[in-house]
Structures are given as C-alpha cells and as structure tokens.
Amino acid sequence: MLYGREHEQVAVDGLLARARDGGAGALLLRGEAGIGKTALLDDAVARAGTAFRVIRAAGVEYEAELPFAGLSLLLAPGLDRLDVLPGPQRRALEAAFGLGEAPEDPAAAPSATPAPAPAGRLLVGLATLGLLAELAADQPLLCVLDDVQWLDRASLDALLLAARRLQAEGVALLLAARTEPGASVDRQLGLPEVRVTGLAEADATRLLAERAGPDLPAAVRDRLLAEAAGNPLALTELPVATGPQAHTAGGLPLTSRLLIAFHGQVTGLPPATQTLLLVAAAEESGELDVLLPAAAALGVGAEHLAPAEESGLVTVTPDRRIAFRHPLLRSAILQRAPHHQRLTVHRAVAGALPDGDRRTWHLALAATAPDAALADALERTAVRTGRRGGHGGAAAYERAARLTPDRDAATRRLVLAAEAATEEGELERAEALADEAAARTDSVLAHALLDHVRATAHFWRGSYPTAYRLLLDAALALATSSDAPDASDAPDVVEPAHAARMLFQAFHAAWYAGEEPVAEVLDRLAALPLGDDDPVAPLARYLPAAVLPALGRPAAAAAPAAALPPAREAVEAARRAGAESPADLVQLCGATLVLGRDEETVDLGGELVAEARAKGTLGVMPTLQFFLAEAELFHGRHADAELTATEALDLARDTGQHQWVSQLSALLAYLAALDGRTERCTELATTALATTGPQTAAPAAGRPWAHWALALLDLGQGRAAGAADRLQALTTGPHRHHVSATRAVPDLVEAAVRLGTPDRAAEAYERFARWTTAADRPWAQALRLRCQALLGPDELAEPAYRAALDLHATTHRPFEQARTALLYGEWLRRTRRRTDARPHLTAALEVFDRLAAHPWSTRARTELSATGTPAPTPRPSQTLPNPLTPQELQIARLAAQGLTNRDIAAQLFLSPRTVAHHLYKAYPKLGITSRTALPTTL
C-alpha cells in the first residue's frame, strides 16, 4: 500500500485512461533517491492490471556508455515484430541492437555546421515508435522505464522522439528519474512531469510504524522521522541499519546515509554472496547466463545467491535476471568494493561475454596499462556506435586513445574522439579533446579537423564570425598544403577536395556572419583547382557562380549568372562523380533560391526530399524542406508550403536542429501572416526568435524570416509604420543578403511610400534592382517595375504597373500578381479613374479569396467598394480557415492517391494507428464518410 501518493496516482491513472481509450501519452516522475518513484511505477503496473500489456526496463549506471543498451532491453519482447516496420527503420533498429550490419552514415550536408544528427539515430526513434504501436495493437501497452538518469543517451533520445510523436497508439509511457546535484537528466526532456516529494508527517509516521513496529521508542521514532524528511526509502531502511557507522551518520546527506544503511545489510552476508552481488552490480543486464559463469571464474556458485534472496536484497525474475531491491543498493555494493576487486570482477564479466561491444567495454574498465589490441577493439566499437547513430563513440575513442601505446595513433584517436563529441553535442568535451590533440601533432589535416571541431562549438554558441574564420583559415591551410611540391610525400595527403569541403562549412557559418565573409569564402572556393571527377567539384563551381552575382559581385573564375546552366546539370555531374546522398547536394537548393531560380528549387528540392525519405537520410530533410517550402511559398502554393514546413519543423525538433526549428517556425509565421492568423503568426515568430540552441547568445537563425512575417502582418492590417521599421532594419542590416531580406524589399517600398517617406527604401531598392538584373527572371522584373511605379514619378507609374502585370501573366505567382493589381487599382482610384480600377481590384480580390489571404481580401474589398461597385460577399469557404490541420490534409492527400495507412505511416514517420486516427477526424470535416470520397473532395 502507498501512503500519501493520491496526487501522483491521479496523474498516472489519467495516463492509463488515455491509452485505454485509444489515445497515448507520456509522463515523467522526478524526485530524489528513495522518494518512492519505483514504488509508484510498481503501483502503476498493478493498477493497469491485465487490461494492459506491460514492458519494463531500467537504466543502469555502468550502461551509460553502451548505446541502445536500455532500449534493447525494453523492446526485447517486440523483436519478433520487426518485419512490420518500414525497411530503413527496421534496418536501423537491427543495427542498433547488433542484429544486423549498420550501413555507413552518408556524408553530412556540406552546408551543415555542425552536421545533422546521424540518420540512424532518428530512424531508431521512429522504429521505436512503430514497435511500441505494434505491441499495443491487441491491447493497450504500458511502457515503464526506471532510473532514466542512468539510461544511455542513445536510448533516451529514441524514447523521447517516440514520446513526442505518440498520438493514438494506445501506449502509456511512464518514466522515472532521480534528481540530485549533477544528475544529467535534470535537463528538461519536454515531457509532462510530476515532482515526487516527501511524505506528509502523518503518512511518514504510518509508514515508519508499519516498518519498525509498535515498540519503537518515541525518541528513536522522532529522530528517524526528522532524518528521513518524508523519504519512504529512508523510513524503510534506516530503522534496520546496523553497525556503528549507521548511528554516527546523521550529518551526512540522506543519500549517503542510505548507502551506509545498505552497506550494513551487505556486510552481514557471507563473503561469497558479497562477491556474487558485486558481479551482479558490475554486469549491466542482470542475466544469469552471464552472471553465473563470471562468478564461477571467481570461485562462487549459484548456491551463494540464496542468502541475498532470503534477505530480500535481490530477486530472480521470471526471465532469469537478478533485480536489486533498489538501485541505491547496486551503487552501495560498487562503492564499498576495493578498486582492485572491481577490476577483477570486470575481467570476469568480460570472460563470460561473447565477442562484442559489451565485452570490449568491460575489458576497458578492467585495464590498468596501455593495450594496443584492446585499443583497436575500442576503436571498432566507436565506429560501430557512430554507424548505428548512437551516443558513446566519443567515450570509446577517448578510452582507446588512453590505451594506445603509440603516440601518433593515440593522437589520431583523440581527433576522432573530439569529432565524435561534436556530433554528440558535448561541446566542452570536444574542445578539451581538440586542445589536447592539437598539442600532440603538427599534421595540417589533423589541425584542420580540430579547427572544425572548435568552429562547430562556436557556431552552436552563436559566434558565427569566429566559426567562419576558423574554418576559412583551416581550408586555406589545407589548400596551401595540397599545392606544396612535396604534398604527395606528406604523411597525411591533402587533396584540394578537403579544402573545398571545409569551405562549404565556412560558407554556412559565413552566411550568418555577414555579406563580406560570404563573398570571401566563395572567392576562395571558385579559385580551387578541382578535377572533374571529384564529387564536390560541381557544387564548388556552382555556388560562387550563383551566389556572388546575387550579392552584386562578379564571380571570380565563374561564368556570369545569366550564363549559369540549370542546377540540374550540376546535380547530374556530381552524381556521375560519385555523389550519392541528398546531403551532398543540399546546398544547390539554397543556391538556386539565392539567385531567384525558384522553379529549380521546387524541382530539385522535391526530388531530394523524396530521395532522403526513401533512403532514410532524415537528418538533412529539415534543410531540404525549408528550401522547398520557401520556393513553394514564392510560387503561391501556400498550402503546400505549410505542409512541407510543418513536417520539417517536427523533424528538426526531433533531431535537435535548433537552427532549422527557428527558421521553419519563422517561415510558418509568415504563412500565418498571409491569411491573417494574428495570434498564430505572433506565437510562431516569438518561438523563432527565442530558439537559439544551447549556450547560444547570438540572434536566432530565423530572425530575418520572423521579422518579415511580423512586418507582413503589420502591412496587411494597415500598420505601415511598424512594417517599415522592421523591413528597413531587415533589408539594410547584417543579414541583408539573406533570401528573406532580398524578397522583402518590395514590401518595404510599399510601406515607405504609404508613410510618405520613400527615401527610407532607396538603399534597399537599389540593391534589389541589381539583384533582379542578376536573377533575370520575369517575376523578379515585375516586382522591380512595381517598386518603380510606387516610387514615382507619378507620370511613369501607369506604364510601370502595366508592364509589371504583363510580366506577371507569364509566371505563376498569383499572390504577387494580385498585389500588383491591387496597388494599380488603388492608384487608378486615387486618380479618379474608378471604372478603370474595378477590373484590377476585382481580379485581385478573386485571387486573395482563393488563396485565403484574408487581410488582403479585406483591403481589396474595401477599395472595390470605394469605386462605387459593391464588392461580392465572400462565400463561407473563403472566410473560414481550412477545416483540416496540416497533418490531416497531408494524410488525406496521400490516402486520396490510394496509399494504405501503413504506406502513409512509413512515408510520414507516423504509426498506422495515428494515420487512421487523423483520417477518422478528417472525414466529418470534409463532409464524407470514407476514403473512397477523398479524390473528389480534395
């Protein structure tokens, strides 16, 4: 029976009820050691009863560096259902659990600094979601995970991703984590949580009386109640503590006193039993098939387990595992053992394990001197960890370096450890390893790689100029080394392609540092002597040729922008030279946007997104989808852009790509501004501006798009002053070269003219005019002519408006065409040519209504009424927002194409039950009853 836990039980009951009713959810219990979290988990299992299927696992301190150790234990009951998962997810999970070979992770996108999370890591999380859903197919599933603070990082990330995507699977995910100074899990996990605190005095008194009996002297009772401070484990264990230490420990922290209490209980056992318990504490899985052979090597048999079972310290579970009564007991056993005894036990455990990563780690924990063979094995473990997408590679590389007798080989492993720590997000550890490695080597390539590690740390902290300079200097050092006459004889051969890849990284950092750094990087890139057979050569040639003219600068060693061939040719050349992954080509999408070749972005971006989806290279998808959504928006495909950006935002959050969370939130804010969703726009823009990632003081990556979104909201609702202030800062500030800043100039011109201060737009307009010349696109020329018509002189306005509309007619950009027609109609009405104004205002109104651009519809309707012609009343479908959410619409579109729920789930990284749930909600909103009506409804 639990005392005083009614509040926590209500929260758990709510979680179980949601899963029982076909929903899903997660709940995290936090509290100090012994506060009763495990008891609450046991109570939840009991309350779930036979109505739920239950799977359970716990984090183990010694498993923290073993990637996917906790997850493999938790999901073991579902491994017979792996075949139902989509191929990439199944293969990723099999590799994570050592059931199959891990494919080499494709090279990170050259534009990404740091690289996106390995695709395998995300796929494992999605596979976890799929497997949980399958386990819940026949009855609700209760998934219980204790001691999350000790769970290996890879398992925790996979479970958190699955938890965030739970919707309608019938799954209840219940976790418990210890909180204390230095506990890594004290970071926010993004889950609903309940803080488990000490028992009230009355409940604590009842528990103590139940444990210690009625004969406990009042003075002892009062002392124990005061020392325990409502901690149930203390109330249970302290009364039975033995030995002088237990009676003199009152000044120690509660956890220390509990450890001492457990020490006393273990000390009273036979020596052989104590040895067996130490083996169980050191071996992470608790499997008797491993523990007993390891103990036998130390002269201890299975019969020596009995005293520990009889005292209640451990139990043997039905699946032949040893379970400690409380996790602190394991800690107490490990702490009390002498160092030499722990080493001996780790060697014994290693001897009982087959070849593999677990055996290697136990040998490493037992090692006391350099060991070349063991260091080699640890490096192989690190490589496998990286391919599986797990955390822990840095630790394996570093331990391998410490055990490596050869200085140069040890240095190489320190470099690898620094790079792995960067990928795992441990920036301080990465910098420390980089400094240590740099002090040990003169290798140009090694120093370049270490500068990349440092640059990544600076990039994440928002120090973009420092990151850019580190990368540029490293690239120049590599280029100089490759040009040296004796480069071919160097111990680390440096090819020009190495410098090119470093410059790709520098370009990304420079993009946020300012226009001058961008130009400097691209000039260096254009001058590199690359061969046609190098996969990076097409991109290295295309980037300067596309971006430098867009900045108003000639591209050294590059063709003029007008003569630049389609990006498709660069893609085909790169593929012929060996580029295989979408990550190798992602920057081409960004380059086409910079130069205004949006139609190429739609074509290439759509192709690469589909390829990344099919191959499972999901880490690069938020980048690709951001570029694709921008191009869809510019083409007036607002619904498509919202679908693309919404999915990308979820993936960016799942992979911890804060830069793209900010960018995509800002882009979605702009889409909300278009149709007048004021609260939604403000909320998304606020999120974009606040999302900077860990340890970052610099402005958010989505700042330019966020300010354009808020300015468009102001402009659409008649607040020209606010719009002009934001847009002037955006288009003349340090990010004036960004796509959003360039495309926002026509809005600045309109706002400034409305305020009667056209000079405020003069500088930005001159840059924009040069850009439209470089872009050489009819729609860009149309926007330039619209700006000219607004800026005057007045006698030239009409020819400019007419020429702009003629050019608009040759492109498919309905929103911008309607805005030009609206401005022309307004100008005609002001010059008292009402009859001439009406057809243009009517045309604009029809487009705005069709696009659901409500603020602009209101403005066009008001102008049309001012001409003396009553504006048509909008139909209900034109005033109401789309009844479907973006995810419902995306699922309904795929269902209309004939895809099954399982096919849709695989494509959108959801569970089939979630797909069915969304379709069930979509049908009544669309006025239909089945999927057969979808093709004629959407």
N, C-alpha and C positions, 0 to 999 in steps of 0.2 A: 504494500500500500504506500502511495506517495502522500506526504503531508505538505499542505500549503502550496500546491502546484496547480491550482484551479485555472489561473490565468494562462499558463503555458499549455495546459491541456485543451483549453478552448481554442487556442491558435492551431494546435495540432489537429484537433477534431475538424476545424474548418478546412484544413489542407486535405484531410482524408475525404471529407464530404465532396469537395470539388472533383477529386479523382473518381470517386464513386459515381458521380453524376455525369461523367464523360468529359470533364474538364481536365486540368492539370495544373501543377504549381510546384513551388519550392519554398522551403523555409529553413533558415539557419538559426540554430540555437547557439548563443555565445555566453561564455561565463568562465570563471576561474576554475582551476583544478579542483575536482571534488564537489563542485556545486550542485551536481545532480543531472548533468546533461545526458550521461549514458543511461541513467535510470529513466529519464523522460523518453529516450529512444526505445528502451525496453517496453515502457508503458504504451508507446505508440504502436509497437508491434502487437502487443496484446489487445489493444483497442481495435486494431484493424481486423483481427480475428481471421477466420477462414475466408472472409469475403475478398481478401487481398492476397495476391502473390507477393512474397517478401524476398528481396535480395539485400545482402548486408555486407559491409566491409568496414575497415578502419585504417587510418593512416598509421604508419609505424616509423619511428624516428630514424631507424637505420635504412629505411627505404627511400629517404628523401632525395637521394641522388640516382635512384633507379627509375628511369622514365616509364610511365604507364604501369608501375607495379600495383598501385592501388586500384586502378581501373580494371586491370586484368582479373584481379580477384573479385571485384564487384560484378563484372559481366560474365564471369565463367559459366553461370547457368544458361546463358543465352548463346554460347558459341556454336551450338548446333543449328542456329538460325541465321548464320552469317550469309548464307546463299540468297536470302531475300533482299539484301542490301544492294544498292547500285554498285556496279563494278569498281569505280575508283574508291568509294567509301569502304567497300569490303576489303580491297587490297591494302588500303591504308591501315585498317584495324588489324588485319592479319599480320602486317609488318610490325605494327606497334607491339603486338603480343608475341612476336617471334614465331608466328605460324607460317610466315612466308617471307620472301625477299622484299626488302624495301627498294623501290625504284629510286634512282638518283634524282634529287630535287632539281628541277630546272633552274638555270641561272636566274638570279634576281633581275628584275627590270632595271636597265641602265639608269632609268630616271629615279629610281627609288633610293633614297638615302635617309635612314637605313633601309635595307631590303624588306619587302613584305614578309610577314610570318610564313614559314615554310608551308606549302600547300598541304603536306601530310598532317600538320597539326590541326588545321581547320577540318580536313576530311575526317580525322579521327573523332573530332567533336560531333560532326554531323552523323557519323556512323554510330556514335554513342546514342544520339537522339533516336536514330532509326531502330537500334536494337532494343532500347527501352520501350519504344512504341510496340515492337513485335512481342515483347514479353508481356505487354499489357493487352494483347489482342483478345485473350479469352476471359480475363478478369482484371480488375484494377491492380496496379503494381505499386507497392511501397518500396522505395529505394532508400536505404538507411546507410549513412556514412558517418562514422565517428572519428574524432581526432583529426579533423581536417587540417589543423595546424601542422601536422606531420605528413600530410599527403604530398607525394611528389608533384612538382609543378605541372608536368605534362598531364597527369590525371586530373588535377584540379581544373586546368584550363578547359579540358574536354568536357568535364561535367558542367562547368559554368556556361559554356556555349550551349550545351543541351538544355540547361535550365532556362536560359534566356529565350530559347525557341519553343519551349513547351507551350502548347495551346489547347489541344483537345485530344490528348493521347490516353487519358485515364491513368496518368502517372503522378504519384506524390513523391517528391524528392526531399528527404529530411536529412539535414546535416547538422553536425555539432562541432564547435571549435573552441579550444581553450584560449582565453585571453589573459595575457600576463606581459610584463615588460619584455620586449624583444621578440614577441611572437609574430612571425611573418604574416599570419593570417589576419592580423588586426587591420590590414588594409581593407577598404570597402570592396565587397565582392559583387555588389549590385543585386543582391537577393533580399527579399523580405526577411527580417530577422527579429528574434525575441531575445532580450537580455535576461539571462537566468541569474538571479541574485540570491542572497542568503535567505534562509527561512525566517519567518517572524518568530519572536521569542516563544510563543505558545506552541507553535509547530515544532520548533527545535527541542523544546522540553519534552514533548511527546515522543519524538524520535529517540532522544537520549534515554528516556525511561524504557523504551522498548528494547534498546540495545544493551543497556547496562543493568537493567533490572531494578526492582523497587528498593533494594538495600543500599543503593549508592548514597554515601553520606552527603548531606546538603552542601557542605563546604566544597567537596570534590565536584559535585554537580554544578555548583555556581561557577567554579573555576573553569570547568570544561565548557560550559555554555559561553563564557566570556572569551575563551581562547578560540573556540570554533567559529564564533561570529556568524552563526547560522549556516555554516558549511556542512552539508549532510555527511560527506565522507569523513570529515574530522569528528563529527559526532559519533560516527560508527567505529572508527579505527582508534582514536586517541584513548578511549576507555580501556582497550585491551593492549595498549603499548606496554612493553616490558623493558627492563634494563635501566641503569642509572641515567643514560643519555636522555631517555624519554621524559624523565622527571626534571631535567635541567634545561629544556629546550624552549622555555616559554618566551624568550626574547627573539626567537628566530621567526622568519616569515612562515605563514601557515603551510605552504607547500613543503618547506624544509622540514617542518615538524612532522608532516605526514610521511615524508620519505624516511625519517628516523623511525617512525612507528612501523613502517613496513620492514625496515632493516631488522628491527627486533623480531618480527614474525619469521623472517627468513633465517635469521641466525639460529633459531631453535631447531631447525631441521637437520637431518643427517648430512654430512659433507657431500656424499654422492648426490643427494637430492638437490643440494645447493648448486652443484656443478651442472646438473641436468637443467635446472632453472636458468642458469647463466647461458647455456646453449640455446634455450628457447627464447631468451631475451635478445640474444645477438642475431638469431636467424629470423628474418623478417616475416616469413609466411606462416610459421607455426605448424608446418606439415610434418606429421610424424615420420613419414617416409624419408625425410631429410634429417630431422632431429635425432632420431634413434641411432642411425648409422654414425652421425657425428659424435654423439655421446659415447657410443661404443668404442670409438677411437680413443676416448679419454678414460676408458675402463668403467663406464657407467651403463647400466642396463635399464630396460623398460620398467623393471620392478621398483626402481628407485623413484618413479614418478608418484607412487601411491601416497607417501606422506604429504606431498604438496596437494594432492587431490583431497585427502582427508581433512586437511586444514582449511580447505576452501580457497586456497590461493590461485589454483588453476582448475580448469575443467577441460575435458576432451570432448570436442564437438562431434556430431554425427559424421561429418566429412573428414574425421581423423586429423583434426588440428588442435593444438593446445591454445587455449584462450585464457589470458590473465584476468583475475577478478577486477582489476582496474589498471589503466595504462600507467599510472604512477608506480605501480608495483614493478613493471618492467624497468622503468627508469631507476628505481631504487636498487634493483639487482645489478644493473650495469654500473651504477655509480660506486657501489660498495666493493666491486671486484677489482683487485690489483691490475695494473696495466699489463703486466706480463701474462696474467691469466686470460685477459680479454684477447690478447694476440693469439694465444694458444687455441682459444675457442674459435676464433675466426678461421684459423688454419684448418681446424677440424671440420667446420661447416663447409669450407671450400672443398675439402676432400670428399664430402658426401654429395656434392652437387655435380651434375654433368657439365661439360664444357659449355661456356656461355657467359653472358654479362654478369649474372649474379655470382658465379664462381670467381670471375676476374675481380669483382669489387671486394669480395671477402679476402682474396689473396692480397689485394692492395691494402686493405685495412690491417692485415697482419704483417705487412712488410716493414722492415726496420733498416734496410740498406738498399742502395741502387740495385736494380734488377732489369737488365735490358730486355729479357724475354717478357717479363711482366709489363714493362712499359709499352712494348709493342702490342700486347694484348689489350691494354687500356686504350691505346690509340684506335685499335679496331672497334672497341666498344664505343668510343666517341664518334667515330664515323657512322656506325650503325644508328646511334642515337640521333645524329643530325639528319640522316635519311628518313628516319621514322617521324621526324618533326617534333621530337621530344626535347625537353629541357634536361640538362645534366651533361651535355657534351663538354662544356667549359670545365666542369669539375674533373671529368675524365682526362681531358687533355692536360690540365694543370698537374694532376696527380701523376700522369705519365711523364711529364717533364721532370718532376721531382725525383722520379725513379730512374731517369735516363743517365747512364754514366757519361756518355759523350756530350761535350759542351754544345757543339753545333746542333746536334739532334735535339737536345733539351731546349735550345733556343727556338728551334723551329716549332716545337710543340707549345711553347709559351705563346708564340704568334698565333697558332691555331686556337689556343685557349682564349686569347684576347678577342679573336674574331667570333668565336662561339658565344662568349659572354655578351658581345654586342647584339648578336641575333636573339639572345635570350632576354635582352633588356636590362642586363646588370651593368649599367654604365660605369659606375665607380670601380667595380671589379675589373671591367675591361680596360679602363685607363691605367689602373695599377699594374695589370699584367703587361700592357703595352710599354709602360715605362721600364719595367724590369727587363723585358725582351730587348728593347732598344739599346739598353746599356751593355748588352752582351754581343752585339753584332754590328758589322759595317756593311751588310748587304743592302744594296739600293732597293731591291724588291721588297725585302723584309721591312725596311723603314717606310716604304710607300704603303704597304699593307697596314702598318701600325699607325701611320698618319690617317689612314682611312678609318681606323677604329676611333681615334681621337676626334676626327671630324664628325663621325656619327654621333658621338656623345654631345658635341657642341650643337649639332643640328637639332637633336631632340630637346636641348635646353633653349633653343631659340637663338643661339649665337651663329646666325647664318653667315655673316662676313668671315668669322673665324673658320667655320667649317669649309666655306668656299676657298679660302686662302690655303688651308692645309691641303685640300685636295688638288688645287691647282699646282702648288709647289711640288707635291708628290708626283703629279703627272709630268711636270717639266723635268724632274729628276729622272723619271723613267725614260722619257723621250731622249734626254741627253745621253743616258746610259746606252740606249739602243743604237744611237748614232755613233758611239765611240768605235774607233777602228778595231779595238780588241774585244768588242762586246761579245763576239761569238765564243771567246775563250773564258768569259766570266763564269764564276761558279753558279750564278743564277741568271740564266739567259733571259734578257728582257726584250720582248718584241714590241713594235710600235702599237700593236693592238692593246697591250697592257696600259699604255698611256692613254689610248682612246677611251678605254673603259673607265679609267679614273676621271677623265674629262667629262664623260657622261654624268658621273656622280657630281662633279664640280658644277656642271650646268644646272642640276636640280637645286643645289644649295644656292647658287648664284641667282636663280630665279626669284628667290625670296630676299636676297641681299640687295638687289638693285640692278638697274639697266646697264651700268658700266661693267660690273662683274660679268653679266651675261655676255656682253659683246666681247670681252677679253677672252672668256672661255671658248666662245665659238670661233674667234680668230685663230686661237691655238689649235682647235680641232680641225679647222679647214686646212691648216698647213701640215698636218701629219702625213708622212709618206706611207700610206696603207696600200696593200695589194688587193686586187680584185677578188682574190679567193678568201679573204678574211670576212667572217660573218658581220663584223662591226663596220666594215667599210661603207656599205650603202647608207647606213644611218649617220656615220661620221661626215659624209658628204652632203646628205640631205639637210641635216639640222642647220648648219651655217647658211646654206643657200635659201632656206625657207624663213629662218627667224631674223637674220641680220637685216634683210630688206624691210621686214615688218617693223624693225626698230628705226628705220630711216637711215640705215648704214649700208654701204656696199659690202658684199661678202668677198673677202679676200680668197682667191683661188676657188671661187664658186661662180656658177652661172647666174645671170640676172634672174630675179624672181619670176618674171614673165616667161622665161625660157625653161623654168624648172619643170621637169617631167612629172607626171602624176606620181603620187606616193606609191601607187600600186607597183610601179616599176622598181622602186627601191625595195619593196617587200619581196618581190619575186627574186631580185638579185641577192638579197640577204638569205632567202631560203635556199637558193642554189649554192650559196657559200657555206651553208650548214646551220643557219638559224632555225631552231625547231620549236621554241616555246613562244607563246604570246608575249612573255616577258621581254623577249629580245626585240620586240617591235613596238612596244607600247609608246615610246617617245615619238614615233611617227604620227600617232593620233594627235598628240599635243602640238606637234609642229604644223600639221595641216590646219589646225584651228588658229594658230597664231597668224598664219598668212591668209586666213579667211576662206580656206578651201573646205568649207563645212560639209559639202556633199561628199568629199573624200573621207572625212572623218566618220560620217554616218556609215559609209560602205565598209571602210576598214575596221572601224570600231565594232560594228555589228558582227563582222566575221571573226575578229579576235575574241570577242566576248563568247561567242558560240564555241570557239575552239577551246578557250580556257575552261568553259563549263564542261565540255566533253572530256577533256584531259584531266580535269581535277586540279588545274593550276589556279586555285581560287585566290591566293594571296594577291595577285595582280588585278583581279577583277574590279575592285573599287576604283582603281586608277583608270582602267579602260572604260568603265561605265560612267565615270564622271565626264570624261571627254565625249562619250557617246551622248549622254544626256544634254550636255551643252549644245551639241550640234542639233539634236532633236528639237530643243527649245528654239534655237535660232531659225529652224525651218518651220516654226509654228506648230509643231507636233507636241503640244503641251502635255497631253495625257500620256503619250509615250515617254516623254522626258521625266514625268513624275514617277511612272512605273520603274524606269531604269534607275533613277536616283534613289528611290525608296529601297529597292533591293540592295543597291550598292551601299547605302548607309548601314543597313543591317549587317552586311558582310564586313564593313570597315569596323564597326563596333565589335563584332565577333573576333576580329584579328588584331584589335588594339591599334589600328592605324589612325591615330588621333588627327593627323593632318587631313585625311580624307573624311573623317567624321565632321570636321569643321567645314571643309569645302562643300561637302554634299548637303549638310544642313543649311548652308547659306544658299546653295542653288535651289533647294526646295523652298526656302523663304522667298526667293524671287518668284517662283511659280505661284506661291500663295498670294504675293502682291499683285500678280497679274489679274487674278479673279477676285481680288478684294477681301480675302480672308485675313483681316487685320490681326486678330489675336494669334492666328497660326503663324503668320509672317513674323510677327514680333517675337514669338516664342522660339521659332527656329533660328532667327537671326541672333537672338541672345545666346542660344546654345552654341552657334557657330563662333561667336566672338569669345565665348568662355572656354572653348575646347582647345587647349594648348598642349595637352600631354603632360607627363610627369616632369617636374623640375624645370619647367619652361617659363621664362619671364617675357619672351617676345610676343608680339601680336599674333593672334591666331591666323592660321593659313587661309581660312575662309573670310578674312576681314574684307577684302575687296568686293567679293560677291555679296556679303552681308550688307555692306553699305549701299551697294547698288540696289539691293532688294528694298531696303528701307526708303531709299530715295524714290524708287518707282512707286512705292506705296504712297508717299507724300505727293508725288506728281499726279498720280491717278485720282487722288482725292482733293486736288486743288491747292495743296500746300507747297507752292513753288519755292518759297524761301528756304524751307527745310531741305527740299530736294537739291536746290542749287548749292547749299553749303556742303552737303555730303558729296555731291558729284564733283565739285571743284577740287575738294581735297583728294578725292579718288583719282581724278584724271591728271592731276599735276604733281602728285606725291611720289613717294619712292616705288610704288607699285603701278605706275602709270603704263608700264609695258605689259601688264597682265591682260589676258583676253577680256575679262570683265571690264577693266578700266577703258580699254580701247573701244569696246562696243557701247559703253555708257555715254560716250561723248554726245551723240545726238540728243540724249535726254538732258544733258547739261545745257546744250544750246537752247532747247525749248524752255527749260526753267529760267535761264538767264534772260531770254527775250521776254518772257511773261513778266519778269520783275522790272523790265526796262533797263537792264544792265548787261547788254550783250557783250561788253568788253570782258566780263568775267569768263566767257567761254573762248576768247580769242586764241590763247595759247594752246588749249586742248584741241580746238578746231584745226589749227594749222598742222598739228601732229596727225590728227585724224585724216586730213586731206592727203597728206603724204602717204599714210597707210593705205588709203583706198586706191591710190595710184599703184602702189606695190602689189596690193591684193588683186587688182584688175578683175573684179567681179561685178556684174551688173547691179546686184543688190547693194553692194558697197557704194557704187557710184550713185545709186538712187538715194541713199542716206546722205551722202555728201551734198547732193543737189537740194535735198530737203533742208539741210542746215543752211545752205546758201540762201534759200528762199526766206528762211526765218531771220537771218542776219541782215538781209537787205543788200542794196537799196530796194525800196518798195516797188519801183517800176520793173525790177527784174524778178520779182517774186513769182509772178504767174508763169513765165517761161520755165523757171526752175521747178516749180511744182509739177507742171505738165510733163516735163522731161523725166522727172523722178517717177511719176506714175507710169509712164511708158516703159521705163526700165523695170519697175516692179512687176509689170504684166508679163515679163519674160522669165520671172523666177517664181518660186512657190514659197513666199514668205508672207502669209496672209496677215499676220498681226502688224508687221511694219508697213505693209501696203495700206492697211486700214488706217493706221495712224497718220500716214502721209495724206490720205484722202480726207481725214478729219481736219487736219491742220489747213489743208487747202480750202475745204468747205468753210471753216471758221474765217479764214482770210477773205473769202468771197462774201460772206455775210457781213463782215465788218465794212467792206467796201460797197455795201448796199446792193449786191448782186445776189439777192436771195434765190431767185429762180435757178441761177447757175449753181448755187451752193447745194441745193437739195439733192441732186443725184449723187454727189460725192459723200454727203452726210448720210444718205440712205445706204449707200454701199458700205460705208464704214460701220454703220450700226449693224447691218446684217452679219458682217464678219465678227464683230465683237460679241454679238449674241451667240453666234455659232461656237465661238471659242470660249464662251462663258467668262469673258473678260469684263466683269460686271462694272467696275469703276469707269471703264472706257465706254461701255454701253450707255451708262447714265449720262456721261458727258456728251456723247453723240446724240442721244435722245433730246437732251436739253437744247443743243444747238439746232437740231432739226425743228423743234417746236418754235424756236425763235425766228425761223424763216417764215412762219405763218402756216406751216403744214403740221398737223397733229402727228406726232410720232406713233408708230404702231405699238400697241400694248404687248409687252413681252409675254410669250407663252410660259406656262408654269415650268416647263422643262428648261427654259432659258434663265429662270431666276433661281431655281433650286440647284444646289451643288449635285455633282454626280452621286447617285444613291449608293454606289459601291465604293468601298475603300480601295486604295491602290492594289492591295494584295488580292482582294476579292475579284477585282477587274482582271488582274493578271491571270489568276487561276481560271476565271470564266473564259477568257480568250483562248487559253490552251485547251480547255475542255471543248470549246466550240470547234477546235481543229481536229477533234476526235481522239485526243490523248486520254489514256486511262488515268485514274487517280494516282496509281503507282508511278506512271510515267511523269506526271506533273510533279509529284513529290520529288522524284530524282532530279528533275530539271531545276526546281526552285529550292532544293535543300530543305524540304519540309518532310513531315511524316504523312503517309496516305490518309490517316485519320484527320489530320489538320486540313488537308485538301478537301475531304468530304465535308468537314465542318463549315468551311468557307463557302462551298457550293450550296450547302443547305441554307446558309444565311443569304446568299445572293439571289436564289430563285424568287422568293417573295418580293424582294426589292425590285426585281425586273418584271414581276407580274407573270411568272411562268412557274411550272411545277416540275420540270425535268430538264436534263441536259440536252435532250433532243431539240428543244426550242432555242437553245443558245445561238446557233448560227444565224437565225433570222432575227434575233433580238439585239445582238451587239453590233 
